């Protein structure tokens, strides 16, 4: 009898506190959640009884074929509520001191979540010293090192820094938390995502990390080619052959091949930009002079959207990048041994070879990625 009474009680609660999604609640935030909520004057008020809705990442077929499953932190599983909260935070200028800049101000969706400037400019009009990195496929960064110099361990840690960086958002997390706590939406969104309406920086970073893990780019022409869905042109195939040849463009050592749809090894290399360094990169993080001049290998995906190139944005065009590896390599004590032809300044490519290599690189463009977020 007690069992049937319990079931009846659950049904009664379900009728009293209908799902906002089913009942068509007018609250735009609530309709995204499966939480039980009560309707009061046309708005929804979340209860504490819900459990965040698990969310599977939309993994491209080429990734499933060649890559292991992404590793999601056990203490920050991906949920519908967490991702929606992270997205709202990512686009909200409340994360900056003067309410003028959001994460998306320097990581533009239309630019593959990258910036168009060589050095992004913060709220005080001060430019940084490095080019902003695009954001995609971070769920497969298995070594967990982020930023050009690898100083952040994990997406959750990375998400904390821009808010407090004095040349970026230039705020404090205590101030940002106060702004979010006073907002009419955020306490209930945090409650929906994490079971508490008391906001803190670590939960905000978790939500941002959840959202960033959903930014997945895997729908380029080369992806379709790798899955035997389309053919490439003669020039594009010739460019891939050059890419894979040590006596050709010699790119595959750091950027991988058809079996690595990330197109980066996510490691750190000195790629021959300078003979001496004004920025030590990884060396400033590790304190090891053998790491001076080493920076994270960027993905070659979406190069059509991510100019300017290199850690310091020194190259405005792909042609300049190709010229660097063809004839511009600079020797230094830490230059990567993977650059087999560095001693000769590179491998001199003919104009046709350069055109072919560029044609291949552009097959890695995922135009759908920059329009779906």
C-alpha positions in Angstrom: 0.0 0.0 0.0 2.8 2.4 0.9 4.4 1.7 -2.5 1.2 2.7 -4.4 0.9 5.8 -2.2 4.4 6.8 -3.1 3.8 6.4 -6.8 0.5 8.4 -6.5 2.4 11.1 -4.7 5.0 11.3 -7.5 2.3 11.6 -10.1 0.6 14.3 -8.2 3.8 16.3 -7.9 4.3 15.9 -11.7 0.9 17.4 -12.2 1.5 20.2 -9.8 5.0 21.0 -11.1 4.8 20.3 -14.9 7.9 20.2 -17.1 8.4 23.7 -18.6 9.2 22.1 -21.9 6.0 20.1 -22.1 3.7 22.9 -20.8 5.2 25.5 -23.1 6.3 27.9 -20.4 7.0 31.3 -21.7 10.3 31.6 -19.9 13.0 31.3 -22.6 15.5 29.9 -20.2 13.2 27.3 -18.8 12.2 25.8 -22.1 15.7 24.5 -22.5 15.5 22.3 -19.5 13.8 19.1 -18.4 13.6 20.4 -14.8 10.3 20.2 -12.9 9.1 23.7 -12.4 6.0 25.6 -11.2 4.3 28.1 -13.4 3.7 31.5 -11.8 2.3 34.3 -13.9 3.7 32.7 -17.1 7.2 32.2 -15.8 9.0 29.1 -14.5 10.7 28.7 -11.1 13.0 25.7 -10.9 12.7 23.4 -8.0 15.7 21.7 -6.3 14.6 18.2 -7.2 15.8 17.9 -10.8 18.9 16.1 -12.0 20.9 17.7 -14.9 20.2 16.1 -18.2 23.2 14.2 -19.6 24.3 15.4 -23.0 26.3 13.4 -25.5 28.8 15.2 -27.7 28.1 15.3 -31.4 31.1 13.4 -32.6 31.8 13.4 -36.3 32.1 10.1 -38.2 35.7 10.7 -39.1 36.6 11.3 -35.4 34.8 8.1 -34.4 36.8 6.2 -37.0 40.2 7.5 -36.1 40.2 9.0 -32.6 39.5 7.6 -29.1 36.5 8.9 -27.3 37.1 12.3 -25.6 37.9 12.2 -21.9 35.4 14.2 -19.9 36.3 15.0 -16.2 34.4 12.9 -13.8 33.5 16.0 -11.7 32.2 17.9 -14.7 30.1 15.7 -16.9 28.5 17.4 -19.9 24.8 18.2 -19.4 22.2 20.2 -21.3 21.9 22.6 -18.4 25.7 23.1 -18.0 26.2 23.7 -21.7 23.4 26.2 -21.9 24.8 28.0 -18.8 28.3 28.0 -20.3 27.1 29.4 -23.6 25.3 32.2 -21.8 28.5 33.0 -19.9 30.7 32.8 -23.0 28.7 35.6 -24.7 28.0 37.7 -21.6 30.1 40.9 -21.1 29.3 40.7 -17.4 32.5 38.7 -17.2 34.5 41.9 -17.9 35.1 44.7 -15.4 33.4 47.4 -17.5 30.7 45.2 -19.0 32.0 45.7 -22.5 33.7 42.4 -23.5 32.7 38.8 -23.4 34.8 35.7 -24.2 33.1 35.9 -27.7 34.5 39.4 -28.2 37.9 37.8 -29.0 36.7 34.3 -29.9 34.3 35.1 -32.7 32.1 32.3 -33.9 32.3 33.6 -37.5 36.1 33.2 -37.3 36.1 29.7 -35.9 36.1 31.2 -32.4 39.3 33.2 -33.2 40.0 36.9 -33.5 40.7 38.9 -36.7 43.4 41.0 -34.9 47.0 40.1 -34.6 46.8 40.9 -30.9 43.4 41.0 -29.2 42.7 44.2 -27.3 41.3 44.2 -23.8 38.9 46.5 -22.0 41.5 49.1 -21.3 42.6 49.4 -24.9 45.8 47.4 -24.2 46.9 44.8 -26.8 48.2 41.5 -25.8 51.4 39.9 -27.2 50.0 36.8 -28.8 47.3 35.9 -31.3 44.1 34.5 -29.8 43.8 30.8 -30.4 40.6 29.4 -32.1 38.4 27.2 -30.0 37.3 23.8 -31.4 37.9 20.1 -30.8 39.3 20.8 -27.3 37.6 17.7 -26.0 40.4 15.7 -27.7 43.3 17.6 -26.3 44.4 14.6 -24.3 47.5 16.1 -22.8 45.3 18.8 -21.2 47.7 21.7 -21.9 46.1 24.9 -23.1 47.2 28.4 -24.3 50.1 28.8 -26.7 52.6 28.2 -23.8 50.7 25.3 -22.1 50.3 27.1 -18.8 46.8 25.9 -18.1 46.1 22.3 -17.2 42.6 21.5 -18.4 39.8 23.5 -19.9 38.3 24.3 -16.5 41.6 26.0 -15.4 42.0 27.7 -18.8 38.5 29.3 -18.5 39.4 31.0 -15.2 42.3 33.2 -16.5 40.8 35.7 -19.1 38.5 37.2 -16.5 41.4 38.2 -14.2 44.0 38.9 -16.9 44.9 42.6 -16.6 45.1 43.1 -20.4 42.0 41.1 -21.2 38.8 41.4 -19.1 40.6 42.9 -16.1 38.2 41.9 -13.4 38.2 39.8 -10.3 36.2 36.6 -9.9 34.6 37.9 -6.7 33.3 40.9 -8.6 32.1 38.8 -11.5 30.4 36.3 -9.1 28.6 39.3 -7.4 27.3 40.4 -10.8 26.1 37.0 -11.7 24.5 36.4 -8.3 22.5 39.6 -8.7 21.3 38.7 -12.2 17.7 37.5 -12.5 18.7 34.4 -14.6 22.0 33.1 -13.4 21.1 31.7 -9.9 18.4 29.4 -11.3 20.6 28.4 -14.2 23.4 27.5 -11.8 20.9 25.6 -9.7 19.7 23.7 -12.8 23.2 22.9 -13.9 24.9 22.2 -10.5 22.2 21.9 -7.9 23.1 25.2 -6.2 22.1 28.8 -6.7 25.2 29.9 -4.9 27.6 30.9 -7.7 31.3 30.6 -7.6 34.2 30.9 -10.0 34.9 27.2 -10.2 31.3 26.4 -11.2 31.4 29.2 -13.8 34.6 27.7 -15.2 33.0 24.3 -15.3 30.1 25.6 -17.3 32.3 27.4 -19.7 34.4 24.2 -20.2 31.3 22.2 -20.9 30.2 24.6 -23.6 33.7 24.7 -25.2 33.8 20.9 -25.4 30.7 21.1 -27.6 32.5 23.2 -30.2 33.4 20.5 -32.6 34.6 21.0 -36.1 34.6 17.9 -38.3 32.7 18.6 -41.5 35.3 19.7 -44.0 35.7 18.4 -47.5 38.7 16.4 -46.4 36.6 14.8 -43.7 34.2 13.7 -46.4 37.1 12.5 -48.5 38.5 10.5 -45.6 35.1 8.8 -45.3 35.1 8.0 -49.0 32.1 10.3 -49.6 33.7 12.7 -52.2 36.8 12.9 -54.3 39.4 15.7 -54.1 40.9 17.5 -57.1 44.2 16.6 -58.6 45.8 19.8 -57.1 44.4 19.0 -53.6 45.7 15.5 -53.7 49.1 16.7 -54.9 49.1 19.1 -52.0 48.4 16.3 -49.5 51.3 14.3 -51.0 53.6 17.3 -50.4 52.2 17.7 -46.9 53.1 14.1 -46.2 56.6 14.1 -47.8 59.8 14.7 -45.9 61.4 15.9 -49.1 58.3 18.0 -49.9 56.5 20.4 -47.5 57.2 18.1 -44.5 54.2 19.1 -42.4 52.9 15.8 -41.1 55.3 15.4 -38.2 53.5 18.0 -36.1 50.1 18.2 -37.8 49.4 14.5 -38.5 47.7 12.9 -41.4 44.4 11.4 -42.6 44.3 9.3 -39.4 44.4 12.4 -37.2 41.4 14.6 -37.9 42.5 17.1 -35.3 45.4 18.1 -37.6 47.6 18.9 -34.6 49.7 16.8 -32.2 48.7 19.2 -29.4 52.4 19.4 -28.4 54.9 22.2 -28.3 57.6 22.9 -30.9 60.0 25.6 -32.1 59.0 25.9 -35.7 61.9 28.1 -36.9 60.3 31.5 -36.7 63.2 33.2 -35.0 66.9 32.8 -34.4 66.5 34.6 -31.0 63.4 34.9 -28.9 61.5 37.9 -27.4 58.9 35.4 -26.2 60.1 32.1 -24.7 56.7 30.4 -24.9 56.8 27.1 -23.1 60.2 27.9 -21.7 58.8 30.6 -19.5 56.3 28.0 -18.0 58.7 25.1 -17.5 61.8 27.2 -16.7 63.8 24.9 -18.9 65.9 26.7 -21.6 65.5 23.7 -23.8 61.8 24.8 -24.1 62.5 28.3 -25.2 60.8 29.3 -28.4 58.4 26.4 -28.3 54.7 27.0 -28.8 51.6 24.8 -29.1 51.0 23.3 -32.5 47.8 24.9 -33.9 45.2 22.9 -35.7 45.2 23.3 -39.5 41.5 23.2 -39.6 39.5 26.3 -40.7 42.6 28.3 -41.8 40.2 30.2 -44.1 38.8 31.8 -41.0 41.7 32.0 -38.5 44.1 34.6 -40.0 46.5 36.0 -38.8 48.7 33.0 -38.2 51.4 31.8 -35.7 51.5 32.5 -32.0 52.3 36.2 -32.6 50.0 36.6 -35.7 53.0 37.7 -37.8 51.6 36.2 -41.0 48.4 37.6 -42.5 48.1 35.0 -45.3 48.5 31.3 -45.9 50.9 32.2 -48.7 53.2 33.8 -46.1 53.0 30.7 -43.9 53.9 28.4 -46.9 56.8 30.7 -47.8 58.1 30.5 -44.3 58.4 26.8 -44.4 59.7 26.8 -47.9 62.5 29.3 -47.5 62.3 31.1 -44.2 63.2 28.7 -41.4 65.5 30.3 -38.8 68.0 28.1 -37.0 68.2 28.3 -33.2 69.3 25.9 -30.4 65.8 24.6 -29.7 64.5 24.3 -33.3 62.4 21.2 -33.7 64.4 18.2 -35.0 61.2 17.3 -36.9 61.9 20.1 -39.3 64.2 17.8 -41.3 65.3 20.5 -43.8 65.8 23.3 -41.4 69.5 23.5 -42.1 68.8 24.4 -45.7 66.2 27.0 -44.7 63.4 24.8 -45.7 62.5 23.0 -48.9 62.1 25.3 -51.8 58.7 24.7 -53.3 57.8 25.7 -56.8 54.9 28.1 -57.4 52.7 25.1 -58.5 53.7 23.1 -55.4 52.8 26.1 -53.2 49.4 26.3 -54.9 48.8 22.6 -54.5 49.7 22.7 -50.8 47.4 25.7 -50.2 44.6 23.9 -52.1 45.0 20.9 -49.7 45.0 23.1 -46.6 41.8 24.7 -47.6 40.1 21.3 -47.9 40.2 21.3 -44.1 37.8 24.2 -44.0 34.5 23.5 -42.2 32.1 26.2 -43.2 29.2 24.7 -41.3 31.1 25.2 -38.0 31.2 29.0 -38.2 27.4 29.2 -38.8 26.0 26.8 -36.3 26.9 28.5 -33.0 
